């Protein structure tokens, strides 16, 4: 503690060693014009006194806050988003290792989203932003590009040029998923997707449609439904698809949360998941391994993605051209117990469902 009873200051260290304040500052900033003996005495005093340089002073000197920001959208459905929770955890873990902080806030509308970014920039709260849930035409990207403020997007827009992003090949993943289901013997495959203003939701729908075409299956618009990215959305999607005159024997869900919701509804109808009806998801969330039965899913590690994007943003902040930091990764199919060959024809399934209602 200092003589005045407050936190230890650089003046306290200088008095303790018997050198000028400027000498202590030069040691702490690794200047080479200080003798080894003096450097050792200063560092020893710093340790003994418990001196910690002011983070505010360091930020002012560097012109940076060593803090990244993420503004999470809310209001797209009830309940927490397990993917975003894992994703943010990945960001926070990476930044903790790198000695940086994460500022998290929320926005309840598109206008509020831009206003929040504007406020954080004006108050110099963060050095850059991580964008998530990118839209087909995302106003955040034009906004930040106009202000030349660093950012990295998790996901792309319809035009992915000119900015930094990390994404999974959503379209190819859903092509592969339909191919997998077709190889198991499914001929009517339902798709439970998310809101189409989200670019990844559009990519997954396109992949589903392409997969249906490449498998030689009949395109049926009634097999495509769109709901909130939540368990409730998955339940409603499954309810609509299983209520068809010719219900699908497999449900391909845009997220694991939706798949888990679809499983809940199927259990309510007395269906054996993985036999009477197959369900697969997308995200590879850890919770998928513990539901009953364990969920087959295309895995994209939210934790790893968060860490990856945090490091990409730091590179952009430090001068890497944004267009040079673009990466497209592949998802991996994790087979568990929720998928398998159809135990019933669509007619037999329809008859069973009519008895359950």
Residue, then its C-alpha position, 0 to 999 in steps of 0.5 A: x500500500x502507498x503511504x496515503x493508504x491507497x493503491x501502490x503507485x509508480x511514485x511509491x515504487x520510485x521512492x522505495x528504490x530511490x530512483x526517478x519516476x521516469x526510470x521506473x516507467x522505462x523499466x516497465x515499458x522495457x526500454x533498453x537504456x536502463x542498467x541491469x542492476x537498476x532494472x532488477x531493483x525496480x522489478x523486485x520492488x514492483x513485486x514486493x509492493x504489489x504494484x499493478x500498472x493502471x489499465x486505464x493509463x495503458x489503454x490511453x497510451x495505446x489508444x486501445x481498450x483491450x476489450x472486444x464487444x458483442x451485441x446479441x440480438x434478442x426477441x427471435x424466440x423465447x428461451x436461451x440460445x444454447x449455441x450462442x451461450x457456447x459461442x460466447x464462452x469460446x470468445x471469453x476463454x480465448x480473450x482470457x488467455x490473451x489478457x483481453x476482456x469481453x463486453x456483452x450487451x443486447x439489442x431488441x430491434x434492428x434499430x437498437x442494434x445499430x444505436x448500441x454499436x454507435x454508442x459503444x464506438x462513441x464512448x470508446x468502450x471496445x476496440x472491435x466487434x464480433x457480429x453473430x446471426x448475420x442476415x442476408x443483407x446485414x445493416x451492421x456490416x455497412x455501418x461498421x465499414x462506413x466508420x472503418x471500425x474493426x469487426x469479424x462476422x460469424x457467418x456471411x451475408x449474400x455478398x461476403x466480400x470485403x470484410x472478415x468472417x468465419x463460417x461453416x459451409x451450411x449449404x454443403x452440410x445440408x446436401x450431405x445430410x439429405x444424402x445421408x438420410x436418403x442412404x438410410x432409405x428415407x424418401x420423405x424428409x422434412x425440413x424445419x428451418x429458421x427465419x429466412x432473413x438470417x443468411x445461414x437459414x437460407x443456406x441450409x434451406x438451399x442445401x436441403x433443396x439441393x440434396x433432395x434434387x441430387x438424391x432424386x427425391x420429389x420436391x414438396x414445399x409442404x415438407x419445408x417449414x420455418x419457425x423460431x430457432x428454439x425448442x418451441x420452434x422445433x416442436x411446432x415444426x414437427x407438429x406441422x410436418x407430422x400432421x401432413x396427410x403423408x408425414x415425413x419419416x425423417x426430420x432434418x432440423x436447422x439447429x440442435x435446439x429445434x431438433x430437441x424440441x422435435x424429439x419432445x413432440x415425437x415422444x408425446x406422440x408415442x413415436x420411437x425416435x430413430x425407428x418410427x421417425x429419424x431426427x437429426x440436428x445441426x450444431x453438435x452441442x454437448x447437450x445432444x449427447x445426453x438427450x434420450x435418445x442421443x441426438x445425431x447432429x452435424x457438429x460445428x464446435x461453437x466453443x472453437x468458433x468463438x475462440x477462432x473469431x476472437x483471435x481473428x478480430x485481434x489480428x484485424x485490429x492489429x492491422x491485418x486487412x479484413x478481406x484476408x481473414x475469411x475462412x470457410x470450414x466444414x461440419x462433421x456428422x456425429x452419428x448417435x441414436x436418433x437416426x436410422x432406417x425407417x421402421x414404418x412407411x409414411x402411410x403406416x406412420x400416418x395411421x399411427x399418428x392418427x391414433x395418437x391424436 
